[in-house]
């Protein structure tokens, strides 16, 4: 099992990285070039999906910790 402190730090780092991915996708999505704007939208959605996966994994680990404690 992952140590609570390490798990929290990893979750926060992943949240920051996924936020930056979303910001990059949002920035690209306002481009005048249609292909770049579409790519930006896809990058933004990938960032949201990665953040959701991270949150679900963290929630599962938290629940396992709570049940064992």
C-alpha positions as CSV (number, residue, x, y, z in Angstrom):
1,X,0.0,0.0,0.0
2,X,1.2,3.5,-0.8
3,X,2.2,5.7,2.2
4,X,-0.4,8.4,2.8
5,X,2.1,11.2,2.5
6,X,3.5,9.9,-0.8
7,X,0.0,9.3,-2.2
8,X,-1.1,12.8,-1.4
9,X,2.0,14.4,-3.0
10,X,1.6,12.2,-6.1
11,X,-2.1,13.1,-6.4
12,X,-1.3,16.8,-6.1
13,X,1.5,16.6,-8.7
14,X,-0.8,14.8,-11.1
15,X,-3.5,17.4,-10.5
16,X,-1.1,20.2,-11.4
17,X,0.1,18.4,-14.5
18,X,-3.4,17.7,-15.7
19,X,-4.4,21.3,-15.0
20,X,-1.4,22.4,-17.2
21,X,-2.5,20.0,-19.9
22,X,-6.0,21.5,-19.8
23,X,-4.6,25.0,-19.9
24,X,-2.4,24.2,-23.0
25,X,-5.4,22.6,-24.7
26,X,-7.5,25.6,-23.9
27,X,-4.9,28.0,-25.3
28,X,-4.6,26.0,-28.5
29,X,-8.4,25.8,-28.9
30,X,-8.7,29.6,-29.5
31,X,-6.4,29.4,-32.5
32,X,-7.7,30.7,-35.9
33,X,-6.4,27.5,-37.6
34,X,-9.2,24.9,-37.5
35,X,-6.9,21.9,-37.1
36,X,-5.0,23.5,-34.3
37,X,-8.3,24.5,-32.5
38,X,-9.6,21.0,-32.8
39,X,-6.3,19.5,-31.5
40,X,-6.5,22.0,-28.6
41,X,-10.0,20.8,-27.8
42,X,-8.9,17.2,-27.9
43,X,-5.9,18.0,-25.6
44,X,-8.2,19.8,-23.2
45,X,-10.5,16.7,-23.1
46,X,-7.6,14.4,-22.5
47,X,-6.5,16.6,-19.6
48,X,-10.0,16.4,-18.1
49,X,-10.1,12.6,-18.6
50,X,-6.7,12.2,-16.9
51,X,-7.7,14.4,-14.0
52,X,-10.9,12.3,-13.6
53,X,-9.0,9.1,-13.6
54,X,-6.6,10.5,-11.1
55,X,-9.4,11.6,-8.8
56,X,-11.1,8.2,-9.1
57,X,-7.9,6.3,-8.3
58,X,-7.2,8.7,-5.3
59,X,-10.7,8.2,-4.0
60,X,-10.4,4.4,-4.2
61,X,-7.1,4.5,-2.4
62,X,-8.6,6.8,0.3
63,X,-11.6,4.5,0.7
64,X,-9.3,1.5,1.1
65,X,-7.3,3.4,3.7
66,X,-10.5,4.5,5.6
67,X,-11.8,0.9,5.7
68,X,-8.5,-0.5,7.0
69,X,-8.1,2.3,9.6
